[in-house]
Amino acid sequence: MRGQLDAKQAAAFYITSLSPLFSRFHRIGGPEVTQTEQIEQLLDMIMHGLVAD
């Protein structure tokens, strides 16, 4: 974890990041994507970021 972050801040960020999993408002992948596929895509982006190494 980065030095300026504490565990409480990191936990709050991830809880906030997970909230789209429980909503149909953010439809990443289009309307044909299943809820399972949507959750997998969102978790992948949350856990691994958007930038290639």
Protein Blocks (a to p, Z undefined) as FASTA:
>chain_A
ZZkbcfklmmmmmmmmmmmmmpcklcghijklcfklmmmmmmmmmmnojbdZZ
